[in-house]
Amino acid sequence: MNKLKYLFAGLLCIFCIEIKAQDSDKKMEESSSLLAGYHAGIVQIMFAVNKDNFTTLDKYDFYFIGFPFGITFNTPGKLKFDLEFVPIIKPYFNSGVPIQVHLLFHPGILYPLGKGWTFGFRLAYENSVNQIGFTPLINKGFKRKNNSVFFLELVAPARFGPEKNSGYTQLGGLHIGIGF
């Protein structure tokens, strides 16, 4: 008799789990998909401030450019999760080394504000240059006819490293791109 109780309890649990899974599938079909979209663009840092030193884009040893691409996921609420990767190229003019290339891993959250505006906050992990930090951003999107969005984004990367005494570096730049 005990074995029959356990068998019945097990079948009841499987039945409940199956009903819950079907209900979850229906909710997923009713709501929007997990994938919100993806984007690609170009980011140009215009200035940097570190320990009272202000550096601008006109200094040849400061210049570098990034090519962000990412994928955005919906969450149950208004918030979006964005996973971005940014290959960064730094040319060395007047040097034996032609270029340095490194990758910025840039996961973050995006919060749509309405009328094409979005606020975001990203974490930043830069390999090869041993920097970490964060990047707040504000973005304005402009819808296009083919279901894509052209966007302008002001970014304010904050970085720490690479050395212990490097301190904190505040940067400012512009990211231009297209989202799908």
DANORVEN-V358399 format. One record per pair of residues at least 24 apart in sequence whose ideal C-beta (glycine too) atoms are under 6 Angstrom apart, sorted by sequence separation. I is the first residue (numbers start at 0). J is the second residue. D is the distance in whole Angstrom. If there is no record, write none. Layout:
i = [I | I]
j = [J | J]
d = [D | D]
This chain:
i = [63 | 64 | 82 | 102 | 115 | 133 | 151 | 42 | 101 | 115 | 132 | 63 | 81 | 101 | 132 | 150 | 40 | 101 | 132 | 81 | 130 | 131 | 149 | 39 | 78 | 79 | 130 | 147 | 148 | 38 | 129 | 130 | 78 | 129 | 147 | 37 | 59 | 128 | 36 | 35 | 35 | 35 | 33 | 33 | 31 | 35 | 50 | 49 | 47 | 48 | 47 | 46 | 44 | 45 | 45 | 44 | 43 | 42 | 43 | 42 | 40 | 41 | 40 | 40 | 39 | 38 | 38 | 36 | 37 | 36]
j = [87 | 88 | 106 | 126 | 139 | 157 | 175 | 67 | 126 | 140 | 157 | 89 | 107 | 127 | 158 | 176 | 67 | 128 | 159 | 109 | 158 | 159 | 177 | 68 | 108 | 109 | 160 | 177 | 178 | 69 | 160 | 161 | 110 | 161 | 179 | 70 | 92 | 161 | 71 | 71 | 72 | 73 | 72 | 73 | 73 | 79 | 166 | 168 | 168 | 169 | 170 | 171 | 170 | 171 | 172 | 172 | 172 | 172 | 173 | 174 | 174 | 175 | 175 | 176 | 176 | 176 | 178 | 178 | 179 | 179]
d = [6 | 6 | 5 | 5 | 6 | 5 | 6 | 6 | 6 | 4 | 5 | 4 | 5 | 4 | 4 | 6 | 5 | 6 | 6 | 5 | 5 | 6 | 6 | 4 | 6 | 4 | 4 | 6 | 4 | 6 | 5 | 6 | 6 | 4 | 5 | 5 | 5 | 6 | 5 | 4 | 6 | 5 | 6 | 6 | 6 | 5 | 6 | 4 | 6 | 5 | 5 | 5 | 5 | 6 | 5 | 4 | 6 | 6 | 6 | 4 | 6 | 6 | 6 | 2 | 6 | 5 | 4 | 5 | 6 | 6]
